[in-house]
Amino acid sequence: TLIRRAREGKPLVVPGDGTSLWVVTHHRDFATGLVGLLGLPGAAGEAFHITSDEAQSWNGIYETFVAACGGRPHLVHAPSDLLIRFNPGLEGSLRGDKSGSAVFDNAKLKRFVPGFRATIPFAEGIRETVAWFDADPARQGLDPAYDTFTDRVVAAMERAAAG
C-alpha cells in the first residue's frame, strides 16, 4: 500500500513534524552482529543493541523510501494524538517508539564483536526491499483499511490547515 501510494504521488503520513531521529537496520547487518555474539564467552545473559549507526529523521526515511519507489515525496505531518484518535492501536508504537528520537549506542556490541560494522545504508536496503516486493505479485497486496486511515488523516490535516 505504501509503495503504491508513493508511486501514485498520494500523501504519506509522517508522525509529528518528522524531525525525530530513528535507526533502520538491514537484516544482513543485524545477522552479522548476532552471529558474532553466538557462542561468545561472556555474551550469554547480556543485552545488546544491534543497529545501524546511521540515524535519520522520519522525513529523511520517508523521502528515501519514496525515491526508492520512483515517486516524489508528498508528506503530510500529523500529531501523534490525531493518529491515535483515528487508530487507537497505534498508541504504543507511536508514544513508545516513534514520537521521540530512537538512536542506540552500539559500543557494547563492538566491544564484544570488534569487527562489527553495519555496511548496508538505508537507501540501498530500501531499494532492495522495494525490488523484492516488485519481483512477486503475491507480495503486492493492498491494505484498504490503511489506505482509508491515511486518507482520513490527510483530510483532517487539510481541514485544520484551512482553518
N, CA and C atoms as an extended XYZ file, in Angstrom:
489
Properties=species:S:1:pos:R:3:atomname:S:1:resname:S:1:resid:I:1 pbc="F F F"
N         0.824       -1.188        0.000 N   THR     1
C         0.000        0.000        0.000 CA  THR     1
C         0.870        1.254        0.000 C   THR     1
N         1.913        1.251        0.828 N   LEU     2
C         2.798        2.424        0.858 CA  LEU     2
C         3.532        2.604       -0.466 C   LEU     2
N         3.987        1.514       -1.053 N   ILE     3
C         4.687        1.611       -2.339 CA  ILE     3
C         3.755        2.173       -3.398 C   ILE     3
N         2.541        1.650       -3.453 N   ARG     4
C         1.578        2.151       -4.438 CA  ARG     4
C         1.290        3.625       -4.205 C   ARG     4
N         1.055        4.005       -2.946 N   ARG     5
C         0.784        5.413       -2.647 CA  ARG     5
C         1.959        6.294       -3.069 C   ARG     5
N         3.179        5.840       -2.780 N   ALA     6
C         4.363        6.629       -3.145 CA  ALA     6
C         4.451        6.795       -4.657 C   ALA     6
N         4.207        5.726       -5.380 N   ARG     7
C         4.318        5.784       -6.848 CA  ARG     7
C         3.226        6.624       -7.476 C   ARG     7
N         2.066        6.665       -6.841 N   GLU     8
C         0.954        7.455       -7.380 CA  GLU     8
C         0.982        8.900       -6.891 C   GLU     8
N         1.959        9.244       -6.084 N   GLY     9
C         2.056       10.610       -5.583 CA  GLY     9
C         1.040       10.934       -4.506 C   GLY     9
N         0.437        9.905       -3.911 N   LYS    10
C        -0.534       10.133       -2.845 CA  LYS    10
C         0.211       10.493       -1.560 C   LYS    10
N        -0.458       11.224       -0.690 N   PRO    11
C         0.196       11.618        0.559 CA  PRO    11
C         0.537       10.415        1.444 C   PRO    11
N         1.664       10.534        2.119 N   LEU    12
C         2.066        9.578        3.140 CA  LEU    12
C         2.109       10.353        4.452 C   LEU    12
N         1.591        9.755        5.504 N   VAL    13
C         1.507       10.420        6.797 CA  VAL    13
C         2.774       10.148        7.602 C   VAL    13
N         3.376       11.231        8.075 N   VAL    14
C         4.562       11.167        8.917 CA  VAL    14
C         4.142       11.617       10.314 C   VAL    14
N         4.428       10.804       11.339 N   PRO    15
C         4.066       11.218       12.694 CA  PRO    15
C         4.859       12.441       13.139 C   PRO    15
N         4.169       13.369       13.785 N   GLY    16
C         4.817       14.567       14.314 CA  GLY    16
C         5.330       15.466       13.202 C   GLY    16
N         6.442       16.135       13.488 N   ASP    17
C         6.999       17.040       12.474 CA  ASP    17
C         8.055       16.365       11.605 C   ASP    17
N         8.294       15.074       11.850 N   GLY    18
C         9.224       14.313       11.012 CA  GLY    18
C        10.686       14.527       11.321 C   GLY    18
N        10.991       15.265       12.394 N   THR    19
C        12.391       15.569       12.674 CA  THR    19
C        13.030       14.644       13.715 C   THR    19
N        12.226       13.848       14.415 N   SER    20
C        12.838       12.934       15.381 CA  SER    20
C        13.674       11.905       14.620 C   SER    20
N        14.719       11.437       15.279 N   LEU    21
C        15.666       10.522       14.637 CA  LEU    21
C        15.307        9.077       14.926 C   LEU    21
N        15.590        8.237       13.975 N   TRP    22
C        15.332        6.808       14.103 CA  TRP    22
C        16.419        6.064       13.366 C   TRP    22
N        16.564        4.795       13.673 N   VAL    23
C        17.568        3.963       13.034 CA  VAL    23
C        16.870        2.775       12.381 C   VAL    23
N        17.156        2.557       11.116 N   VAL    24
C        16.661        1.390       10.391 CA  VAL    24
C        17.868        0.506       10.121 C   VAL    24
N        17.764       -0.765       10.494 N   THR    25
C        18.891       -1.686       10.375 CA  THR    25
C        18.559       -2.774        9.368 C   THR    25
N        19.419       -2.981        8.410 N   HIS    26
C        19.224       -4.031        7.408 CA  HIS    26
C        19.381       -5.400        8.062 C   HIS    26
N        18.587       -6.349        7.619 N   HIS    27
C        18.606       -7.678        8.250 CA  HIS    27
C        19.970       -8.365        8.147 C   HIS    27
N        20.699       -8.140        7.081 N   ARG    28
C        22.025       -8.778        6.970 CA  ARG    28
C        23.014       -8.169        7.962 C   ARG    28
N        22.911       -6.863        8.200 N   ASP    29
C        23.766       -6.238        9.212 CA  ASP    29
C        23.411       -6.762       10.605 C   ASP    29
N        22.119       -6.880       10.888 N   PHE    30
C        21.706       -7.431       12.182 CA  PHE    30
C        22.250       -8.847       12.345 C   PHE    30
N        22.121       -9.656       11.295 N   ALA    31
C        22.595      -11.044       11.355 CA  ALA    31
C        24.098      -11.105       11.627 C   ALA    31
N        24.847      -10.196       11.030 N   THR    32
C        26.299      -10.165       11.261 CA  THR    32
C        26.605       -9.941       12.740 C   THR    32
N        25.901       -8.996       13.351 N   GLY    33
C        26.101       -8.748       14.768 CA  GLY    33
C        25.689       -9.932       15.625 C   GLY    33
N        24.551      -10.527       15.300 N   LEU    34
C        24.051      -11.660       16.076 CA  LEU    34
C        24.982      -12.857       15.966 C   LEU    34
N        25.399      -13.192       14.760 N   VAL    35
C        26.297      -14.336       14.562 CA  VAL    35
C        27.616      -14.102       15.298 C   VAL    35
N        28.084      -12.858       15.323 N   GLY    36
C        29.314      -12.556       16.046 CA  GLY    36
C        29.198      -12.798       17.542 C   GLY    36
N        27.982      -12.722       18.068 N   LEU    37
C        27.764      -12.937       19.501 CA  LEU    37
C        27.564      -14.406       19.861 C   LEU    37
N        27.090      -15.196       18.905 N   LEU    38
C        26.756      -16.600       19.200 CA  LEU    38
C        27.980      -17.366       19.703 C   LEU    38
N        27.809      -18.005       20.835 N   GLY    39
C        28.874      -18.817       21.402 CA  GLY    39
C        30.017      -18.028       21.999 C   GLY    39
N        29.908      -16.718       22.031 N   LEU    40
C        30.984      -15.871       22.545 CA  LEU    40
C        30.979      -15.893       24.076 C   LEU    40
N        32.102      -16.259       24.673 N   PRO    41
C        32.162      -16.254       26.138 CA  PRO    41
C        31.825      -14.862       26.688 C   PRO    41
N        30.994      -14.838       27.684 N   GLY    42
C        30.620      -13.570       28.302 CA  GLY    42
C        29.413      -12.903       27.685 C   GLY    42
N        28.970      -13.344       26.510 N   ALA    43
C        27.821      -12.712       25.862 CA  ALA    43
C        26.494      -13.251       26.389 C   ALA    43
N        26.490      -14.482       26.860 N   ALA    44
C        25.251      -15.085       27.355 CA  ALA    44
C        24.711      -14.274       28.527 C   ALA    44
N        23.421      -13.994       28.477 N   GLY    45
C        22.772      -13.250       29.545 CA  GLY    45
C        22.926      -11.745       29.445 C   GLY    45
N        23.665      -11.265       28.483 N   GLU    46
C        23.849       -9.825       28.280 CA  GLU    46
C        22.819       -9.299       27.278 C   GLU    46
N        22.512       -8.028       27.371 N   ALA    47
C        21.616       -7.363       26.419 CA  ALA    47
C        22.457       -6.506       25.474 C   ALA    47
N        22.115       -6.551       24.192 N   PHE    48
C        22.859       -5.809       23.173 CA  PHE    48
C        21.905       -5.074       22.248 C   PHE    48
N        22.353       -3.914       21.772 N   HIS    49
C        21.713       -3.256       20.640 CA  HIS    49
C        22.469       -3.729       19.410 C   HIS    49
N        21.735       -4.155       18.402 N   ILE    50
C        22.374       -4.467       17.116 CA  ILE    50
C        21.665       -3.600       16.085 C   ILE    50
N        22.218       -2.430       15.864 N   THR    51
C        21.580       -1.485       14.947 CA  THR    51
C        22.628       -0.848       14.046 C   THR    51
N        22.132       -0.168       13.061 N   SER    52
C        22.985        0.651       12.220 CA  SER    52
C        23.412        1.882       13.026 C   SER    52
N        24.483        2.503       12.620 N   ASP    53
C        24.888        3.774       13.215 CA  ASP    53
C        24.352        4.952       12.404 C   ASP    53
N        23.552        4.669       11.400 N   GLU    54
C        23.008        5.695       10.506 CA  GLU    54
C        21.661        6.187       11.054 C   GLU    54
N        21.681        7.282       11.782 N   ALA    55
C        20.454        7.877       12.312 CA  ALA    55
C        19.899        8.858       11.288 C   ALA    55
N        18.583        8.766       11.059 N   GLN    56
C        17.924        9.630       10.090 CA  GLN    56
C        16.627       10.160       10.676 C   GLN    56
N        16.199       11.305       10.197 N   SER    57
C        14.891       11.819       10.594 CA  SER    57
C        13.812       11.005        9.876 C   SER    57
N        12.610       11.049       10.442 N   TRP    58
C        11.491       10.383        9.758 CA  TRP    58
C        11.249       11.010        8.387 C   TRP    58
N        11.434       12.317        8.269 N   ASN    59
C        11.300       12.944        6.947 CA  ASN    59
C        12.292       12.318        5.973 C   ASN    59
N        13.541       12.159        6.407 N   GLY    60
C        14.559       11.567        5.544 CA  GLY    60
C        14.240       10.123        5.196 C   GLY    60
N        13.750        9.364        6.155 N   ILE    61
C        13.385        7.962        5.893 CA  ILE    61
C        12.292        7.898        4.837 C   ILE    61
N        11.253        8.703        5.015 N   TYR    62
C        10.154        8.691        4.042 CA  TYR    62
C        10.616        9.184        2.675 C   TYR    62
N        11.430       10.225        2.634 N   GLU    63
C        11.909       10.745        1.346 CA  GLU    63
C        12.761        9.706        0.621 C   GLU    63
N        13.600        9.001        1.350 N   THR    64
C        14.434        7.957        0.748 CA  THR    64
C        13.572        6.799        0.259 C   THR    64
N        12.562        6.435        1.063 N   PHE    65
C        11.632        5.378        0.661 CA  PHE    65
C        10.907        5.746       -0.636 C   PHE    65
N        10.374        6.951       -0.696 N   VAL    66
C         9.633        7.375       -1.895 CA  VAL    66
C        10.556        7.383       -3.114 C   VAL    66
N        11.783        7.837       -2.950 N   ALA    67
C        12.744        7.829       -4.061 CA  ALA    67
C        13.000        6.399       -4.533 C   ALA    67
N        13.105        5.456       -3.593 N   ALA    68
C        13.328        4.052       -3.971 CA  ALA    68
C        12.147        3.491       -4.752 C   ALA    68
N        10.972        4.040       -4.518 N   CYS    69
C         9.764        3.610       -5.237 CA  CYS    69
C         9.634        4.296       -6.590 C   CYS    69
N        10.471        5.292       -6.842 N   GLY    70
C        10.389        6.040       -8.084 CA  GLY    70
C         9.364        7.147       -8.037 C   GLY    70
N         8.951        7.548       -6.843 N   GLY    71
C         7.942        8.596       -6.711 CA  GLY    71
C         8.548        9.901       -6.254 C   GLY    71
N         7.662       10.861       -6.027 N   ARG    72
C         8.059       12.161       -5.489 CA  ARG    72
C         7.379       12.316       -4.136 C   ARG    72
N         8.106       12.739       -3.120 N   PRO    73
C         7.529       12.810       -1.768 CA  PRO    73
C         6.342       13.756       -1.676 C   PRO    73
N         5.306       13.277       -1.051 N   HIS    74
C         4.153       14.098       -0.679 CA  HIS    74
C         3.852       13.716        0.774 C   HIS    74
N         4.562       14.356        1.682 N   LEU    75
C         4.476       14.011        3.094 CA  LEU    75
C         3.511       14.944        3.811 C   LEU    75
N         2.676       14.355        4.640 N   VAL    76
C         1.746       15.110        5.473 CA  VAL    76
C         2.086       14.789        6.919 C   VAL    76
N         2.408       15.819        7.682 N   HIS    77
C         2.768       15.641        9.088 CA  HIS    77
C         1.502       15.719        9.937 C   HIS    77
N         1.389       14.779       10.871 N   ALA    78
C         0.205       14.734       11.725 CA  ALA    78
C         0.627       14.448       13.166 C   ALA    78
N         0.013       15.135       14.113 N   PRO    79
C         0.337       14.879       15.519 CA  PRO    79
C        -0.027       13.441       15.907 C   PRO    79
N         0.775       12.883       16.776 N   SER    80
C         0.522       11.518       17.234 CA  SER    80
C        -0.866       11.384       17.842 C   SER    80
N        -1.326       12.405       18.576 N   ASP    81
C        -2.656       12.335       19.194 CA  ASP    81
C        -3.751       12.147       18.147 C   ASP    81
N        -3.623       12.824       17.020 N   LEU    82
C        -4.613       12.667       15.950 CA  LEU    82
C        -4.547       11.267       15.360 C   LEU    82
N        -3.346       10.775       15.113 N   LEU    83
C        -3.194        9.430       14.555 CA  LEU    83
C        -3.802        8.390       15.492 C   LEU    83
N        -3.572        8.549       16.779 N   ILE    84
C        -4.103        7.607       17.766 CA  ILE    84
C        -5.626        7.720       17.852 C   ILE    84
N        -6.152        8.931       17.707 N   ARG    85
C        -7.612        9.089       17.737 CA  ARG    85
C        -8.252        8.318       16.576 C   ARG    85
N        -7.639        8.361       15.400 N   PHE    86
C        -8.175        7.641       14.250 CA  PHE    86
C        -7.871        6.147       14.300 C   PHE    86
N        -6.788        5.778       15.004 N   ASN    87
C        -6.415        4.363       15.119 CA  ASN    87
C        -5.785        4.129       16.498 C   ASN    87
N        -6.616        3.826       17.510 N   PRO    88
C        -6.095        3.641       18.870 CA  PRO    88
C        -5.013        2.562       18.976 C   PRO    88
N        -4.983        1.627       18.063 N   GLY    89
C        -3.974        0.577       18.090 CA  GLY    89
C        -2.561        1.085       17.865 C   GLY    89
N        -2.416        2.317       17.417 N   LEU    90
C        -1.088        2.893       17.174 CA  LEU    90
C        -0.446        3.486       18.422 C   LEU    90
N        -1.210        3.593       19.504 N   GLU    91
C        -0.708        4.335       20.662 CA  GLU    91
C         0.637        3.831       21.172 C   GLU    91
N         0.762        2.539       21.414 N   GLY    92
C         2.017        2.016       21.945 CA  GLY    92
C         3.188        2.246       21.013 C   GLY    92
N         2.962        2.037       19.737 N   SER    93
C         4.029        2.210       18.761 CA  SER    93
C         4.444        3.678       18.633 C   SER    93
N         3.464        4.560       18.612 N   LEU    94
C         3.788        5.981       18.440 CA  LEU    94
C         4.371        6.587       19.707 C   LEU    94
N         3.691        6.399       20.821 N   ARG    95
C         4.163        7.027       22.065 CA  ARG    95
C         5.422        6.338       22.597 C   ARG    95
N         5.501        5.040       22.416 N   GLY    96
C         6.617        4.315       22.986 CA  GLY    96
C         7.806        4.166       22.070 C   GLY    96
N         7.639        4.497       20.796 N   ASP    97
C         8.712        4.177       19.861 CA  ASP    97
C         9.027        5.298       18.880 C   ASP    97
N         8.030        5.880       18.262 N   LYS    98
C         8.286        6.762       17.136 CA  LYS    98
C         8.119        8.254       17.425 C   LYS    98
N         7.609        8.607       18.583 N   SER    99
C         7.396       10.033       18.876 CA  SER    99
C         8.696       10.764       19.184 C   SER    99
N         9.598       10.086       19.846 N   GLY   100
C        10.880       10.702       20.167 CA  GLY   100
C        11.978       10.058       19.359 C   GLY   100
N        13.145       10.610       19.469 N   SER   101
C        14.286       10.033       18.759 CA  SER   101
C        14.651        8.682       19.377 C   SER   101
N        15.073        7.757       18.538 N   ALA   102
C        15.476        6.417       18.985 CA  ALA   102
C        16.791        6.064       18.287 C   ALA   102
N        17.875        6.493       18.908 N   VAL   103
C        19.207        6.229       18.383 CA  VAL   103
C        19.935        5.425       19.457 C   VAL   103
N        20.548        4.336       19.053 N   PHE   104
C        21.114        3.406       20.016 CA  PHE   104
C        22.639        3.395       19.957 C   PHE   104
N        23.241        3.074       21.083 N   ASP   105
C        24.690        3.023       21.209 CA  ASP   105
C        25.143        1.578       21.005 C   ASP   105
N        25.898        1.343       19.966 N   ASN   106
C        26.391        0.004       19.647 CA  ASN   106
C        27.770       -0.287       20.249 C   ASN   106
N        28.229        0.570       21.158 N   ALA   107
C        29.581        0.413       21.702 CA  ALA   107
C        29.767       -0.938       22.391 C   ALA   107
N        28.776       -1.383       23.135 N   LYS   108
C        28.904       -2.664       23.835 CA  LYS   108
C        29.035       -3.803       22.831 C   LYS   108
N        28.199       -3.808       21.799 N   LEU   109
C        28.291       -4.833       20.760 CA  LEU   109
C        29.684       -4.825       20.133 C   LEU   109
N        30.199       -3.634       19.847 N   LYS   110
C        31.503       -3.523       19.188 CA  LYS   110
C        32.651       -3.950       20.109 C   LYS   110
N        32.456       -3.857       21.423 N   ARG   111
C        33.460       -4.381       22.349 CA  ARG   111
C        33.497       -5.911       22.291 C   ARG   111
N        32.314       -6.520       22.182 N   PHE   112
C        32.235       -7.977       22.132 CA  PHE   112
C        32.551       -8.513       20.747 C   PHE   112
N        32.149       -7.774       19.721 N   VAL   113
C        32.364       -8.176       18.322 CA  VAL   113
C        33.105       -7.022       17.647 C   VAL   113
N        34.433       -6.957       17.842 N   PRO   114
C        35.199       -5.797       17.391 CA  PRO   114
C        35.069       -5.485       15.894 C   PRO   114
N        34.827       -6.476       15.081 N   GLY   115
C        34.725       -6.229       13.648 CA  GLY   115
C        33.348       -5.803       13.184 C   GLY   115
N        32.373       -5.703       14.111 N   PHE   116
C        31.011       -5.362       13.672 CA  PHE   116
C        30.953       -3.942       13.153 C   PHE   116
N        30.323       -3.835       11.998 N   ARG   117
C        30.040       -2.535       11.398 CA  ARG   117
C        28.871       -2.734       10.454 C   ARG   117
N        27.823       -1.960       10.626 N   ALA   118
C        26.703       -2.020        9.694 CA  ALA   118
C        27.177       -1.431        8.365 C   ALA   118
N        26.994       -2.174        7.291 N   THR   119
C        27.549       -1.755        5.994 CA  THR   119
C        26.494       -1.437        4.941 C   THR   119
N        25.236       -1.706        5.230 N   ILE   120
C        24.195       -1.506        4.220 CA  ILE   120
C        23.383       -0.270        4.592 C   ILE   120
N        23.616        0.849        3.898 N   PRO   121
C        22.865        2.066        4.214 CA  PRO   121
C        21.383        1.890        3.894 C   PRO   121
N        20.557        2.665        4.589 N   PHE   122
C        19.112        2.564        4.397 CA  PHE   122
C        18.720        2.723        2.930 C   PHE   122
N        19.308        3.665        2.231 N   ALA   123
C        18.936        3.903        0.826 CA  ALA   123
C        19.127        2.638       -0.016 C   ALA   123
N        20.214        1.932        0.212 N   GLU   124
C        20.464        0.680       -0.521 CA  GLU   124
C        19.487       -0.415       -0.082 C   GLU   124
N        19.304       -0.544        1.223 N   GLY   125
C        18.415       -1.575        1.746 CA  GLY   125
C        16.969       -1.389        1.311 C   GLY   125
N        16.491       -0.149        1.275 N   ILE   126
C        15.088        0.065        0.896 CA  ILE   126
C        14.898       -0.159       -0.601 C   ILE   126
N        15.908        0.153       -1.411 N   ARG   127
C        15.801       -0.176       -2.848 CA  ARG   127
C        15.699       -1.690       -3.022 C   ARG   127
N        16.492       -2.432       -2.265 N   GLU   128
C        16.453       -3.889       -2.312 CA  GLU   128
C        15.070       -4.399       -1.874 C   GLU   128
N        14.526       -3.807       -0.830 N   THR   129
C        13.212       -4.221       -0.328 CA  THR   129
C        12.114       -3.951       -1.352 C   THR   129
N        12.122       -2.775       -1.946 N   VAL   130
C        11.108       -2.446       -2.964 CA  VAL   130
C        11.238       -3.402       -4.149 C   VAL   130
N        12.457       -3.704       -4.570 N   ALA   131
C        12.662       -4.658       -5.675 CA  ALA   131
C        12.125       -6.037       -5.300 C   ALA   131
N        12.293       -6.431       -4.043 N   TRP   132
C        11.779       -7.722       -3.580 CA  TRP   132
C        10.254       -7.747       -3.695 C   TRP   132
N         9.574       -6.688       -3.273 N   PHE   133
C         8.120       -6.616       -3.421 CA  PHE   133
C         7.719       -6.650       -4.890 C   PHE   133
N         8.431       -5.898       -5.715 N   ASP   134
C         8.096       -5.824       -7.139 CA  ASP   134
C         8.286       -7.157       -7.856 C   ASP   134
N         9.173       -8.008       -7.357 N   ALA   135
C         9.514       -9.258       -8.044 CA  ALA   135
C         8.412      -10.306       -7.997 C   ALA   135
N         7.442      -10.164       -7.111 N   ASP   136
C         6.418      -11.203       -6.967 CA  ASP   136
C         5.064      -10.552       -6.690 C   ASP   136
N         4.125      -10.664       -7.631 N   PRO   137
C         2.803      -10.059       -7.429 CA  PRO   137
C         2.106      -10.532       -6.150 C   PRO   137
N         2.430      -11.715       -5.663 N   ALA   138
C         1.813      -12.215       -4.436 CA  ALA   138
C         2.191      -11.359       -3.226 C   ALA   138
N         3.284      -10.633       -3.323 N   ARG   139
C         3.730       -9.774       -2.218 CA  ARG   139
C         3.113       -8.382       -2.283 C   ARG   139
N         2.343       -8.118       -3.301 N   GLN   140
C         1.893       -6.757       -3.568 CA  GLN   140
C         0.455       -6.502       -3.129 C   GLN   140
N         0.037       -7.183       -2.081 N   GLY   141
C        -1.315       -6.983       -1.569 CA  GLY   141
C        -1.505       -5.565       -1.051 C   GLY   141
N        -2.726       -5.118       -1.124 N   LEU   142
C        -3.058       -3.778       -0.653 CA  LEU   142
C        -3.850       -3.878        0.644 C   LEU   142
N        -3.744       -2.842        1.459 N   ASP   143
C        -4.437       -2.777        2.734 CA  ASP   143
C        -5.434       -1.620        2.669 C   ASP   143
N        -6.675       -1.909        2.260 N   PRO   144
C        -7.670       -0.836        2.132 CA  PRO   144
C        -7.917       -0.086        3.435 C   PRO   144
N        -7.835       -0.768        4.572 N   ALA   145
C        -8.058       -0.094        5.851 CA  ALA   145
C        -6.972        0.950        6.101 C   ALA   145
N        -5.716        0.614        5.784 N   TYR   146
C        -4.630        1.576        5.961 CA  TYR   146
C        -4.804        2.751        4.988 C   TYR   146
N        -5.197        2.448        3.778 N   ASP   147
C        -5.441        3.489        2.778 CA  ASP   147
C        -6.509        4.461        3.283 C   ASP   147
N        -7.600        3.934        3.800 N   THR   148
C        -8.693        4.755        4.324 CA  THR   148
C        -8.221        5.582        5.516 C   THR   148
N        -7.497        4.948        6.431 N   PHE   149
C        -6.942        5.655        7.589 CA  PHE   149
C        -6.086        6.827        7.128 C   PHE   149
N        -5.180        6.580        6.190 N   THR   150
C        -4.292        7.631        5.694 CA  THR   150
C        -5.094        8.771        5.081 C   THR   150
N        -6.081        8.437        4.247 N   ASP   151
C        -6.899        9.470        3.612 CA  ASP   151
C        -7.674       10.291        4.647 C   ASP   151
N        -8.160        9.641        5.710 N   ARG   152
C        -8.886       10.361        6.768 CA  ARG   152
C        -7.956       11.326        7.495 C   ARG   152
N        -6.742       10.880        7.807 N   VAL   153
C        -5.782       11.743        8.500 CA  VAL   153
C        -5.414       12.932        7.614 C   VAL   153
N        -5.152       12.678        6.347 N   VAL   154
C        -4.795       13.755        5.417 CA  VAL   154
C        -5.932       14.766        5.321 C   VAL   154
N        -7.166       14.284        5.217 N   ALA   155
C        -8.320       15.190        5.138 CA  ALA   155
C        -8.440       16.027        6.409 C   ALA   155
N        -8.219       15.418        7.563 N   ALA   156
C        -8.288       16.165        8.825 CA  ALA   156
C        -7.200       17.235        8.884 C   ALA   156
N        -6.003       16.917        8.434 N   MET   157
C        -4.920       17.894        8.434 CA  MET   157
C        -5.205       19.023        7.439 C   MET   157
N        -5.797       18.707        6.309 N   GLU   158
C        -6.164       19.747        5.339 CA  GLU   158
C        -7.236       20.665        5.898 C   GLU   158
N        -8.234       20.072        6.594 N   ARG   159
C        -9.278       20.904        7.223 CA  ARG   159
C        -8.663       21.824        8.277 C   ARG   159
N        -7.745       21.277        9.072 N   ALA   160
C        -7.109       22.096       10.111 CA  ALA   160
C        -6.289       23.230        9.498 C   ALA   160
N        -5.599       22.951        8.409 N   ALA   161
C        -4.794       23.988        7.751 CA  ALA   161
C        -5.666       25.080        7.145 C   ALA   161
N        -6.870       24.690        6.701 N   ALA   162
C        -7.782       25.663        6.090 CA  ALA   162
C        -8.477       26.523        7.143 C   ALA   162
N        -8.367       26.126        8.402 N   GLY   163
C        -8.958       26.928        9.470 CA  GLY   163
C       -10.309       26.436        9.845 C   GLY   163
